[in-house]
Amino acid sequence: MKKILFCLVLILSATLTAQLKFEDHIKNGRTKLDAKNFAGAYQDFQSAYNAKQAEINNYLNKRKAFDKLTEFEKASLENAEALQPRNDFAQVYYYRGLASLGLGKKEDALKDFEMSIYMDDKFAGPYLERGKILFEKGQKDQGCLDLRAAADLGSPAAKELYEDNFCWNNAVNYVKEGTSKLALKQYESALNDFHLAVKLNPDSASYYMYRGQCYYGMGKFNEAMLDFTRAIDRNPNKAEYFYHRGLAYYSQEKHKLAFEDFGKAVSMNPNYVDAILYRAYSCEGMGNWKSAIYDYGQVIRIKPDDGYAYYRRGLAKQESKDKTACTDFKKAVSLGNEESVDYAAGCK
């Protein structure tokens, strides 16, 4: 028992000593960085890397294996906590990258910044530095994405560079491309444009709206609903956003939620005829025929020559045993609605 305790003390002592050495190397290296002693700083950060090399390699092996798993396998992995971001490892690569940058070794620095991001994707520093290098290499789009990521993670310098380099304009260009493709129902291609636009400017409600429309067109209603919700969170005063989220709910037969969203759209724009029409559909889905009749009446108020609205109101009246259904069917026929012909012919 004493031998076991002695061994444990030795292991703990060695681990503590290694950790102290690691922290000392990082501290000394940062002091030399501040003094622009880049060669000395590089040596300190390399020593910090050497002190953690076995742990880093072990982590990387686990990460590589983890990255190959399916999403289901990742979710069910019991030891997933071992693969959480390691900021201590990320700092080694980040600071060594800064030293390499000071020595004029940009490619080496770029590799270290990429590894730092891989170790901890919530660390602003390496995004900022990689973004600046990519800009210098003429890769403005990727540079802007990195600057935006760093800005969102709290880097004032990244936010300033993002604005100075007009990165928001890149997002606008992607949206222009995306909306043209969306109009042509080229959903997958448009989706890629909107992905980039959202990454470059995640504050824009309309970008989520456009991306949600792509998902909706592809039949991915859950994804569409999430993006429409993001749009609403950023701008809750747009009737269009509630209308489109209502469509996503309606497509999933979530009629109550759809009804609520269409209702919000109509409250903002009382003549929003498409929202009124779909609110009527949602009423039908809930078996609320009287409300459906009312809404079809509102559609007719706005579009008095809409034969389809008369036809649908006639159907709703039939369901609610309203004897005036025939009047609507006949009116629909007179307005050219062929679906009403048989119903009107059956009227006495």
N, C-alpha and C positions, 0 to 999 in steps of 0.2 A: 504493500500500500504506500509506504514511504517513497519507494522508487518511482511509482506512478505519479505521486504528487510532485516529486522532484523534476520529473520529465515535463509535467505540465507547466511548472514554474519556468523551466528553461525555454519552452516553446513560447509562452506568453511574454517572457523577457525579450526573446529574439524578435517577436512580432512587434512589440512596443518600440524596440530599438530601430527596427526597419522603418516603422511609421515616423519616428522622430527624424531619422535621416532623410526620409522622403520630404517631410515638411520643411526641414532645413534647406534642402536643395532648392525647393520651390521658392522659399523666402529669399535665399541668397541670389537666385537667378533673377527674381523680380527686381531686387535692388540693383543688380548690374544692368538690367534692361533700362531702368530709369536713368542710369548713368551712361547709357548708350554703349556699354561694354558688351557688344553683342556676342563676341566670341566667348567671353567668360560666361555670359548668361546661357549660351547654347550648351556649354559643358555642364553647367549645373542642372539644366533641364534634362540633358541626356543621362546624368547620374540619377535623377529622380525617376526617369523611365527605367533605368537598369534596376533600381530598387524595387520596382513594381512589375518587372517584365513577366515573371512567372504568372502573377495574378492576371495581368492584362491578356496574356496569351490564352489563359484558361477561359477568361470572359469572352474573348473573341471567338473561340471555338464553340462555346455555348450559343453565342449570338448567331453565328453562321448556321448552326443546326436549327436554331429557333426560326430563323428567317425562311427556311425551306418548308416549314410546316404550313398546313392549311389554316384558315382562320378558326375553324372548329377545333383543330388540334391545339392551336395556341390558347384558345379559351379554356380548354380542359386540362392544360398542362399544370400539374400540381406545383412544380417548382418554378413557376413563372416569376416569382419575386426575385429570384437570383439573376434575372435578366433585366432588372430595372436600370434606368440610366445611371452611369457612374461618373459623376462630375469630377471626382479626384483623378480618374484616368483622362477625362476630357481636358482637364487643366494642363496635364503633362504635354499633350499634343498641341494645345493652343499656345502655351507659352514657348514651347520649342519652335512652333511655327513663327511666332513673333521674332524670335532670335534669328531664325533663318531669313526672315524678311529683312531684318536689319543688316544682314550679311549679303543681301542682294540675291539670295537663292529663292526666287519666287515660286518655282515649281515644287521645291521641297516644302516650302511654307504652305502651298496650296494643298498638298497631300496631307499635311498635319492638320490643317483646318478641317478638311473633310473627315478625317478620323475623329477629330474632336466632336464634330456634329454627330457622327455615328455613335459615339459613346454617350452623348447627352444632347438630344435635339431641342432642349429648352435652354441652352447656353447661348446668350446673345453674341458674345465676343467673336467666336469663329465665323458666324454668319456675316457679321460686319466686315471682317477682314477678307473673307472669301469673296464677298460682294464687290469690294474695292478692286481686288485682283481681276475678277471677271470683267469688270468695267474696262480696266486697262487692256484686257485682251480683246475687247470689242464685243463681248457677250453681254449686251445691255439687258436683254430680257432676264437672263438668269441672275445677273447682278442686281437688278431691281427686286427680284423675288427674294434674294438673300437680304437685301437692305430692309425690305418690308418685314421679313421674319424677325430680324434683329430689332427693328423698331417696335414691333408688337411684343417683344420680350423685354422691352424697357430701355433700349439704347437710344439716348438723345442724339448721339452722333449719327446713328443710322437714319433716324427720322429726318434729320437735317439734310443728309445726302440724298435721301429718297426724294425730298421736295426739290432740292437744287438740281437734280438730274431729270426732273419732270417725269418720274416713273409712273405717275398717275395717267400720263398720256399714253403709255404703253397699254394700260388697261382699256382705255377708250378705243384704241385701235383693235384690240381683240374683240371688244363688244361689237364694233362695226362689222367685223368679219363674221362673228357668231350670229348676229341678227339676220344677216343676209342668208346664211345657211339655214337658220331656223325657219325663215319664210319659205324656203324650198323643201322643208321637212328633212333636211340632212342632219338629223338629230345627233348622231355620234360625233360627226366632225364639229358641229356647233358646240357640243358639250365640252370638247377639249378647249375651245376658245374661251368659253365661260369659266372653266376651271382656272385658267391662267388669269383671267380678269379678276376673279374673286380672290385669288392669292395675292395679286398686286394691290387690290383695293377691297379688303374685306368689310369696309364700312358702308359700301354702296348697296342699298336695298334693291335697286333695280337689277344688279348683276345676279343676285340670288333668284330674283323673279325670272330672269331669262333662263338661268340654268334649270330652275324648276320646271319651266315649260318644256325644256329638252327631255327631262326625265319623264314628264307626263306623256309626251309624244312617243316615248319609248316603252310606255306601259309600266314604268317604275314608279308607282304611285306613292309608296312610302318615302322614297328619296325626294320626290316632287313636293310632298307635304312638308318635309323638313325644310326644304329651301324656301317654300312660300312662308313658312313660319318665321324663318330667319329674316325674310324681307319685311314681314309685319313687325317683328321686334325692332327693326331699324327705322321703320316708318309706318306707324299704326294708323295713318290718316289717308291711306290710299285704298279706295274701294276695289280697285283692280286686284290688289293682293289678296283680299278676302275672297273675292270671286274665284280666283284661280285655286286657292286652297280648298274652297268649297267644291270645286270640280274634282280635286284629288280625293276628298272624302266621299263624294257622290260615286266616284268610280269604284270605291271600295265598299259601296252600299252602307256607308255610315251616314244614314239619312238625317239623323238629328243634328250631328255636327255640321253636315253640309248645309242644312236649313239655317243654322245659326250664322254661318259665315255668309251665306247669300243674303240673309237678313241684314247683317252689318254693312254689306256692300250697298244694299238698297237704302239703308238709313243715311248713308253718305251721299248717294245719288239716287233720288226717288224715280228717275226715269232710266235707270240702268236695266234695259229691257232683258238682256241675257241673264242677268242675276235674278230678275223676277221670274223668268221662264224656268230656270233651274230650281228656284225655290219651290215653284209649283211641282216640278218633278219630285223633289224631296218630300213634299207633302204627300204626294201619291205613294211614295215609298213607305211612308209611315201610316198610310191608310187614312189620312186626314183630307177627305174629299172636299169639304166645304172651304178649307183654306186654299186648296188647289184651284177650285172654281174662282175664288176671289183673285188669286194671282193671275190666272189666265185672263180674267176681266181687266186687270191692270195692263197686261200686254196689249189687249185690244184697245184700251184707252190710248196707249202710246202709238200703236200701229193698227188703226181701225180697218185696214184692208188685209190683215194677216189671216188668211184662211186656215192656216195650221193652228193658230191659237183658238179659233172657233171650234175646230175639230177636237182639239185636246179638251177644251172646256165641255164639249158635248159628251165626251167619254167620261169625264169626271162627274158630270150630272147624271149620267146613266148609273154609275156606281152608287151615287147618293140618292137614287130614285127620284131625281128631279124631272118632272114631266116636260120641262122646256128644252130638254136635250135635242129634240128634233129640230127646233128652231135654229140651234147652233150648227147642226149638221147641214141643214139646207143653206144656211148662210155661207158655210165653208165651201159647199159645192159651187155656189154662185161666184165665189172668189177664186175658183179654179183648183180647190184642194181635192185631188182624186181619191184620197184615203176615205173621204166622207161619203162617197157616192153610194156605196152599199148600205151604209147606215141611214142615209137620207131616203133611199128607196124603200127601206123597211118601215119607215114612219107612216102612220095613217094620215 
